[in-house]
Amino acid sequence: MTDELLNERYALAIERIRQIPAEKSVPQPYRDFFAQMAQYLCKMDQIRSRIAEGYLKTASEEELAVFNREPYEDVIGEWYETSYGNPAFAVRALGEMHGRSLCCLYRELGNAVVWVYEDRLLELTAAMELYLELYAMFEEETLPSAQYVKESIYWYVSDYAEERQECQVREIVDPSLHFVKDIVMESDLTDLRYLYQYGEYITENEKGTARFLNTFSQEEIDAMARTYTEGFRKCFLVARKDLSKKKTVSIRFHIGFERMIRAAILQFREMGLEPVISRGARRTWVAGASANKQYDYDHRNDEALYLNEDLVKRRLRAMQVKYDEYKELADGYAGPAVVETFGEVPFEPVNKKQALHLNERQQKLRVGFQNEAGQIVNRYIKDDEYGYTIIAYPMPEIDPRYEKIFCEIVKINTLDYEKYQRIQQYLIDALDEGVSVHVLGKGENRTDLRVMLHHLNDPAKETNFENCVADCNIPVGEVFTSPSLTGTTGVLHVTGVYLNELYYRDLCLTLTDGMITAYDCANFEKEEDNRTYIEENLLYHHRTLPIGEFAIGTNTTAYVMAEQYGIAGKLPILIAEKMGPHFAMGDTCYAWAEDSPMYNPDGKEVIARENEVSAKRKEDPSKAYFGCHTDITIPYRELQSVAVEKADGTTIPLIEDGRFVLPGTEELNEPFG
């Protein structure tokens, strides 16, 4: 489509939308909804014009803060209670027949702020045309049927599936995308007005982070960035993969870290890697704050309105076509380098019956799509040539002592990896003597779980556990394996844990032969709501998941720091997994790369790269992978014992009463002292 034609479509759409707030051709209660949406889209048009005029460069920081808040006002705080973006209010105000569909439309139009700031006119115009199509339906003498409205939204999603898939592929592999990169590399980062150029919701977290990083010397910033970029390089080195064949790396970060990211871009370029930086399909790769996490949660299953088998097939065809179109870029893609953040108040959502929910068939379709999509991606971005690194830093919201905590995390991220590598080898040597490991909780923790290990044919050359220091996952340290499922049985329980930005109280999983057979938590009064919460957010609509990883975290320094500042519940899994034994539900750590040899620093090959489920990849990959891997950690304070069980019935204690007792690991207890 030519720019001229697209501009003409946009001009016609916005001209018509401007007329709607004064019209009365739509009956109540729908008239108010469409008028509000028209006013919102007109506001987006005004913002677009002001950006084009250079307002983001000339306005004061105070003016930009007001300007930034305007697109989000309707979902912030108490305003959300009477927002059409709230499914409970939308159904109450608009009725059962159309409330959910129009609430879904509200969410889709809410994406306009991203399209406006990035000047993505096609997406903006298409959404406006959908709005006008639905408005015209409600102008008719007879109200449209619920099915007619749903079909209109379905065809909008289907018709633009290829364009959206192209965006998603390019956001991963195309270094020519420049919107975010220009902000990072060309802005005056000492002038916090740059934060408002993204269009994301900006809070004191983003401003406080940027302000604090501006107090660091350039040498300190370079050192932070070097820990991160060297972790990426070491990931390839440790796995014996050739980084020199790669051309790009995907940088993902939270707004406010631009000083560090600018230094990292320069360092990656020294390695021969050009960064790819974008928001990502869900605005999570380069992200600002959420204006309202409950709003995001309420709309997590909006595709339930229209998801069917034909749409899944169309999306998969579009994905295949676009990856083939960008196959050279995909072949040069080295992987993601991620800067995570943590410290926000743990979010405990409210389950709303008015929100859209996937039915059983749609759950299967989503799972099937994820499996097929994973296979397509792996054909173009081969896992045995792929790497990554992840590092995490706190946000100001974590505690009034934020700056001290931040500096403590910087120290933890740079602990002596050679020391941990040496100590962890003692653990691995002991673990390799066993057939299983028994983990037992204490106090309120009800964990009683036996984890089965793979048989070593040649212990002199083989090992079950990877000696993990500071490369892929920063900070150090852990030893981990992919357990054998048969015989891995018992109960895994944690009194409280924060997983994927959601809090779980008294999470309890029962495993039988390595598969989850029962699950519960205590977040909600009704048992059904607790089960649904786990099914959606931990099982991801799979009927069951295998245990994909068993690990022992050794970073007692991080644990003691977290206890000292009282922030253990706010740490991301990246750090929390290093603070005790942990168990990952879903795919193994070696998913899609089981056939690529992996070696420890001592030269032994890590042979535990698959389990009985992932072994099915040779016949049917759709039965081998789940597209998820969620780590659950038992903190040392809830741990009675971890012991290796040998074939002759004897045991080797590793941890007792929360302290390391294996000879050679005593140094790990020093931070407790």
VENGIVEN-V156098 format. One record per residue. N is the residue number from 1. RES is the residue in one letter. SS is DSSP state (hx for helix, st for strand, lp for the rest). PSI is psi in whole degrees, 0 to 359 (NA if undefined). Layout:
# VENGIVEN-V156098
N_RES_SS_PSI / N_RES_SS_PSI
This chain:
# VENGIVEN-V156098
1_M_lp_135 / 2_T_lp_154 / 3_D_hx_324 / 4_E_hx_315 / 5_L_hx_320 / 6_L_hx_318 / 7_N_hx_324 / 8_E_hx_316 / 9_R_hx_316 / 10_Y_hx_315 / 11_A_hx_319 / 12_L_hx_319 / 13_A_hx_312 / 14_I_hx_328 / 15_E_hx_317 / 16_R_hx_320 / 17_I_hx_325 / 18_R_hx_334 / 19_Q_hx_339 / 20_I_hx_320 / 21_P_lp_333 / 22_A_lp_353 / 23_E_lp_158 / 24_K_lp_26 / 25_S_lp_346 / 26_V_lp_133 / 27_P_lp_157 / 28_Q_lp_151 / 29_P_lp_1 / 30_Y_hx_334 / 31_R_hx_317 / 32_D_hx_319 / 33_F_hx_309 / 34_F_hx_327 / 35_A_hx_317 / 36_Q_hx_319 / 37_M_hx_323 / 38_A_hx_318 / 39_Q_hx_322 / 40_Y_hx_313 / 41_L_hx_325 / 42_C_hx_321 / 43_K_hx_319 / 44_M_hx_322 / 45_D_hx_320 / 46_Q_hx_318 / 47_I_hx_317 / 48_R_hx_317 / 49_S_hx_318 / 50_R_hx_325 / 51_I_hx_316 / 52_A_hx_330 / 53_E_lp_353 / 54_G_lp_19 / 55_Y_hx_323 / 56_L_hx_338 / 57_K_hx_335 / 58_T_hx_336 / 59_A_lp_157 / 60_S_lp_167 / 61_E_hx_321 / 62_E_hx_317 / 63_E_hx_321 / 64_L_hx_327 / 65_A_hx_318 / 66_V_hx_314 / 67_F_hx_321 / 68_N_hx_326 / 69_R_hx_332 / 70_E_hx_315 / 71_P_lp_345 / 72_Y_lp_357 / 73_E_hx_324 / 74_D_hx_346 / 75_V_hx_6 / 76_I_lp_131 / 77_G_hx_225 / 78_E_hx_340 / 79_W_hx_336 / 80_Y_hx_335 / 81_E_hx_331 / 82_T_hx_32 / 83_S_lp_142 / 84_Y_lp_351 / 85_G_lp_348 / 86_N_lp_112 / 87_P_hx_329 / 88_A_hx_315 / 89_F_hx_319 / 90_A_hx_317 / 91_V_hx_321 / 92_R_hx_319 / 93_A_hx_324 / 94_L_hx_351 / 95_G_lp_165 / 96_E_lp_327 / 97_M_lp_316 / 98_H_lp_354 / 99_G_hx_314 / 100_R_hx_320 / 101_S_hx_316 / 102_L_hx_330 / 103_C_hx_321 / 104_C_hx_318 / 105_L_hx_319 / 106_Y_hx_313 / 107_R_hx_319 / 108_E_hx_317 / 109_L_hx_334 / 110_G_hx_341 / 111_N_lp_352 / 112_A_hx_329 / 113_V_hx_322 / 114_V_hx_314 / 115_W_hx_325 / 116_V_hx_312 / 117_Y_hx_325 / 118_E_lp_0 / 119_D_lp_45 / 120_R_lp_84 / 121_L_hx_329 / 122_L_hx_310 / 123_E_hx_318 / 124_L_hx_315 / 125_T_hx_317 / 126_A_hx_318 / 127_A_hx_321 / 128_M_hx_319 / 129_E_hx_325 / 130_L_hx_314 / 131_Y_hx_314 / 132_L_hx_324 / 133_E_hx_315 / 134_L_hx_322 / 135_Y_hx_317 / 136_A_hx_325 / 137_M_hx_317 / 138_F_hx_352 / 139_E_hx_342 / 140_E_lp_160 / 141_E_lp_323 / 142_T_lp_132 / 143_L_lp_144 / 144_P_lp_154 / 145_S_lp_159 / 146_A_hx_322 / 147_Q_hx_322 / 148_Y_hx_318 / 149_V_hx_315 / 150_K_hx_320 / 151_E_hx_323 / 152_S_hx_317 / 153_I_hx_322 / 154_Y_hx_312 / 155_W_hx_330 / 156_Y_hx_313 / 157_V_hx_317 / 158_S_hx_317 / 159_D_hx_329 / 160_Y_lp_18 / 161_A_hx_320 / 162_E_hx_319 / 163_E_hx_319 / 164_R_hx_323 / 165_Q_hx_324 / 166_E_hx_317 / 167_C_hx_316 / 168_Q_hx_322 / 169_V_hx_314 / 170_R_hx_325 / 171_E_hx_340 / 172_I_hx_318 / 173_V_hx_351 / 174_D_lp_108 / 175_P_lp_353 / 176_S_lp_346 / 177_L_lp_125 / 178_H_lp_354 / 179_F_hx_304 / 180_V_hx_318 / 181_K_hx_323 / 182_D_hx_320 / 183_I_hx_315 / 184_V_hx_316 / 185_M_hx_337 / 186_E_hx_349 / 187_S_lp_156 / 188_D_lp_101 / 189_L_lp_353 / 190_T_lp_347 / 191_D_lp_104 / 192_L_hx_359 / 193_R_hx_338 / 194_Y_hx_333 / 195_L_hx_332 / 196_Y_hx_1 / 197_Q_hx_341 / 198_Y_lp_326 / 199_G_lp_356 / 200_E_lp_157 / 201_Y_st_122 / 202_I_lp_130 / 203_T_lp_185 / 204_E_hx_337 / 205_N_hx_311 / 206_E_hx_316 / 207_K_hx_317 / 208_G_hx_321 / 209_T_hx_310 / 210_A_hx_319 / 211_R_hx_317 / 212_F_hx_317 / 213_L_hx_335 / 214_N_lp_349 / 215_T_lp_350 / 216_F_lp_147 / 217_S_lp_163 / 218_Q_hx_327 / 219_E_hx_319 / 220_E_hx_318 / 221_I_hx_315 / 222_D_hx_323 / 223_A_hx_318 / 224_M_hx_313 / 225_A_hx_323 / 226_R_hx_322 / 227_T_hx_318 / 228_Y_hx_309 / 229_T_hx_325 / 230_E_hx_327 / 231_G_hx_320 / 232_F_hx_315 / 233_R_hx_318 / 234_K_hx_329 / 235_C_hx_317 / 236_F_hx_321 / 237_L_hx_311 / 238_V_hx_320 / 239_A_lp_2 / 240_R_lp_43 / 241_K_lp_151 / 242_D_lp_102 / 243_L_hx_336 / 244_S_hx_341 / 245_K_hx_348 / 246_K_lp_156 / 247_K_lp_337 / 248_T_st_157 / 249_V_st_139 / 250_S_st_117 / 251_I_st_130 / 252_R_st_130 / 253_F_st_168 / 254_H_st_140 / 255_I_lp_135 / 256_G_lp_341 / 257_F_lp_22 / 258_E_hx_325 / 259_R_hx_315 / 260_M_hx_319 / 261_I_hx_322 / 262_R_hx_316 / 263_A_hx_321 / 264_A_hx_321 / 265_I_hx_315 / 266_L_hx_322 / 267_Q_hx_321 / 268_F_hx_322 / 269_R_hx_327 / 270_E_hx_332 / 271_M_lp_354 / 272_G_lp_17 / 273_L_lp_127 / 274_E_st_125 / 275_P_st_143 / 276_V_st_124 / 277_I_lp_125 / 278_S_lp_174 / 279_R_lp_330 / 280_G_lp_162 / 281_A_lp_329 / 282_R_lp_21 / 283_R_lp_39 / 284_T_lp_349 / 285_W_lp_316 / 286_V_st_107 / 287_A_st_147 / 288_G_lp_199 / 289_A_st_158 / 290_S_lp_129 / 291_A_lp_331 / 292_N_lp_108 / 293_K_hx_329 / 294_Q_hx_322 / 295_Y_hx_313 / 296_D_hx_317 / 297_Y_hx_320 / 298_D_hx_332 / 299_H_lp_16 / 300_R_lp_337 / 301_N_lp_32 / 302_D_hx_334 / 303_E_hx_352 / 304_A_hx_338 / 305_L_hx_329 / 306_Y_lp_355 / 307_L_lp_125 / 308_N_lp_179 / 309_E_hx_321 / 310_D_hx_320 / 311_L_hx_319 / 312_V_hx_314 / 313_K_hx_319 / 314_R_hx_317 / 315_R_hx_319 / 316_L_hx_321 / 317_R_hx_317 / 318_A_hx_320 / 319_M_hx_315 / 320_Q_hx_315 / 321_V_hx_316 / 322_K_hx_323 / 323_Y_hx_324 / 324_D_hx_323 / 325_E_hx_325 / 326_Y_lp_30 / 327_K_hx_327 / 328_E_hx_319 / 329_L_hx_320 / 330_A_hx_323 / 331_D_hx_331 / 332_G_lp_1 / 333_Y_st_124 / 334_A_st_334 / 335_G_st_180 / 336_P_st_145 / 337_A_st_113 / 338_V_st_133 / 339_V_st_105 / 340_E_st_160 / 341_T_st_159 / 342_F_st_170 / 343_G_lp_349 / 344_E_lp_156 / 345_V_lp_126 / 346_P_lp_135 / 347_F_st_124 / 348_E_lp_105 / 349_P_lp_161 / 350_V_lp_128 / 351_N_lp_125 / 352_K_lp_125 / 353_K_lp_336 / 354_Q_lp_342 / 355_A_lp_153 / 356_L_lp_141 / 357_H_lp_141 / 358_L_lp_135 / 359_N_lp_177 / 360_E_hx_320 / 361_R_hx_319 / 362_Q_hx_326 / 363_Q_hx_317 / 364_K_hx_322 / 365_L_hx_318 / 366_R_hx_316 / 367_V_hx_317 / 368_G_hx_320 / 369_F_hx_315 / 370_Q_hx_320 / 371_N_hx_312 / 372_E_hx_320 / 373_A_hx_320 / 374_G_hx_322 / 375_Q_hx_321 / 376_I_hx_311 / 377_V_hx_318 / 378_N_hx_337 / 379_R_hx_332 / 380_Y_hx_331 / 381_I_lp_91 / 382_K_lp_128 / 383_D_hx_330 / 384_D_hx_359 / 385_E_hx_17 / 386_Y_lp_147 / 387_G_lp_182 / 388_Y_lp_167 / 389_T_st_150 / 390_I_st_134 / 391_I_st_155 / 392_A_st_146 / 393_Y_st_153 / 394_P_st_159 / 395_M_lp_157 / 396_P_hx_332 / 397_E_hx_344 / 398_I_hx_322 / 399_D_lp_151 / 400_P_lp_339 / 401_R_lp_30 / 402_Y_hx_313 / 403_E_hx_322 / 404_K_hx_318 / 405_I_hx_318 / 406_F_hx_314 / 407_C_hx_325 / 408_E_hx_320 / 409_I_hx_322 / 410_V_hx_318 / 411_K_hx_316 / 412_I_hx_323 / 413_N_lp_347 / 414_T_lp_26 / 415_L_lp_156 / 416_D_lp_102 / 417_Y_hx_332 / 418_E_hx_323 / 419_K_hx_313 / 420_Y_hx_322 / 421_Q_hx_317 / 422_R_hx_312 / 423_I_hx_318 / 424_Q_hx_337 / 425_Q_hx_327 / 426_Y_hx_318 / 427_L_hx_315 / 428_I_hx_318 / 429_D_hx_320 / 430_A_hx_316 / 431_L_hx_325 / 432_D_lp_350 / 433_E_lp_348 / 434_G_lp_166 / 435_V_lp_340 / 436_S_st_169 / 437_V_st_133 / 438_H_st_124 / 439_V_st_128 / 440_L_st_127 / 441_G_st_173 / 442_K_lp_165 / 443_G_lp_232 / 444_E_lp_349 / 445_N_lp_122 / 446_R_lp_15 / 447_T_lp_132 / 448_D_st_92 / 449_L_st_133 / 450_R_st_124 / 451_V_st_124 / 452_M_st_142 / 453_L_lp_155 / 454_H_lp_153 / 455_H_lp_134 / 456_L_lp_118 / 457_N_lp_327 / 458_D_lp_84 / 459_P_lp_339 / 460_A_lp_338 / 461_K_lp_350 / 462_E_st_154 / 463_T_st_157 / 464_N_lp_334 / 465_F_lp_138 / 466_E_st_136 / 467_N_st_96 / 468_C_st_120 / 469_V_lp_223 / 470_A_lp_76 / 471_D_lp_273 / 472_C_lp_310 / 473_N_st_110 / 474_I_lp_132 / 475_P_lp_182 / 476_V_lp_163 / 477_G_lp_162 / 478_E_st_161 / 479_V_st_135 / 480_F_st_159 / 481_T_st_164 / 482_S_lp_107 / 483_P_lp_159 / 484_S_st_134 / 485_L_st_316 / 486_T_st_120 / 487_G_st_345 / 488_T_st_104 / 489_T_st_146 / 490_G_st_200 / 491_V_st_133 / 492_L_st_124 / 493_H_st_138 / 494_V_st_141 / 495_T_st_333 / 496_G_st_135 / 497_V_st_148 / 498_Y_st_110 / 499_L_st_123 / 500_N_lp_46 / 501_E_lp_10 / 502_L_st_144 / 503_Y_st_139 / 504_Y_st_129 / 505_R_st_128 / 506_D_st_55 / 507_L_st_128 / 508_C_st_122 / 509_L_st_133 / 510_T_st_128 / 511_L_st_137 / 512_T_st_120 / 513_D_lp_46 / 514_G_lp_0 / 515_M_st_143 / 516_I_st_122 / 517_T_st_347 / 518_A_st_153 / 519_Y_st_151 / 520_D_st_161 / 521_C_lp_181 / 522_A_lp_34 / 523_N_lp_327 / 524_F_lp_162 / 525_E_lp_321 / 526_K_lp_134 / 527_E_hx_322 / 528_E_hx_320 / 529_D_hx_322 / 530_N_hx_318 / 531_R_hx_318 / 532_T_hx_320 / 533_Y_hx_315 / 534_I_hx_317 / 535_E_hx_319 / 536_E_hx_321 / 537_N_hx_349 / 538_L_lp_318 / 539_L_lp_342 / 540_Y_lp_45 / 541_H_lp_6 / 542_H_lp_147 / 543_R_lp_329 / 544_T_lp_167 / 545_L_lp_150 / 546_P_st_165 / 547_I_st_120 / 548_G_st_344 / 549_E_st_142 / 550_F_st_133 / 551_A_st_159 / 552_I_st_114 / 553_G_st_142 / 554_T_lp_4 / 555_N_lp_76 / 556_T_hx_336 / 557_T_hx_315 / 558_A_hx_320 / 559_Y_hx_313 / 560_V_hx_321 / 561_M_hx_316 / 562_A_hx_320 / 563_E_hx_320 / 564_Q_hx_319 / 565_Y_hx_357 / 566_G_lp_37 / 567_I_lp_14 / 568_A_hx_322 / 569_G_hx_350 / 570_K_hx_358 / 571_L_lp_146 / 572_P_lp_162 / 573_I_hx_332 / 574_L_hx_321 / 575_I_hx_319 / 576_A_hx_326 / 577_E_lp_341 / 578_K_lp_2 / 579_M_lp_35 / 580_G_lp_176 / 581_P_st_143 / 582_H_st_161 / 583_F_st_129 / 584_A_st_131 / 585_M_st_126 / 586_G_st_219 / 587_D_lp_160 / 588_T_lp_171 / 589_C_lp_343 / 590_Y_lp_21 / 591_A_lp_133 / 592_W_lp_358 / 593_A_lp_28 / 594_E_lp_333 / 595_D_lp_3 / 596_S_lp_121 / 597_P_lp_145 / 598_M_lp_133 / 599_Y_st_145 / 600_N_lp_167 / 601_P_lp_335 / 602_D_lp_3 / 603_G_lp_351 / 604_K_lp_143 / 605_E_st_133 / 606_V_st_107 / 607_I_lp_347 / 608_A_lp_70 / 609_R_lp_357 / 610_E_lp_169 / 611_N_lp_186 / 612_E_lp_335 / 613_V_lp_309 / 614_S_hx_341 / 615_A_hx_342 / 616_K_hx_352 / 617_R_hx_333 / 618_K_hx_335 / 619_E_lp_317 / 620_D_lp_96 / 621_P_hx_334 / 622_S_hx_340 / 623_K_hx_358 / 624_A_lp_337 / 625_Y_lp_153 / 626_F_lp_349 / 627_G_lp_22 / 628_C_lp_158 / 629_H_st_97 / 630_T_st_116 / 631_D_st_135 / 632_I_st_119 / 633_T_st_138 / 634_I_lp_116 / 635_P_lp_153 / 636_Y_hx_324 / 637_R_hx_342 / 638_E_hx_18 / 639_L_st_121 / 640_Q_st_311 / 641_S_st_152 / 642_V_st_122 / 643_A_st_139 / 644_V_st_133 / 645_E_st_122 / 646_K_lp_165 / 647_A_lp_332 / 648_D_lp_6 / 649_G_lp_351 / 650_T_lp_166 / 651_T_st_157 / 652_I_st_106 / 653_P_st_133 / 654_L_st_315 / 655_I_st_135 / 656_E_st_131 / 657_D_lp_41 / 658_G_lp_9 / 659_R_st_146 / 660_F_st_131 / 661_V_lp_353 / 662_L_lp_129 / 663_P_lp_134 / 664_G_lp_346 / 665_T_lp_8 / 666_E_hx_331 / 667_E_hx_334 / 668_L_hx_340 / 669_N_hx_349 / 670_E_hx_319 / 671_P_hx_332 / 672_F_hx_336 / 673_G_lp_NA
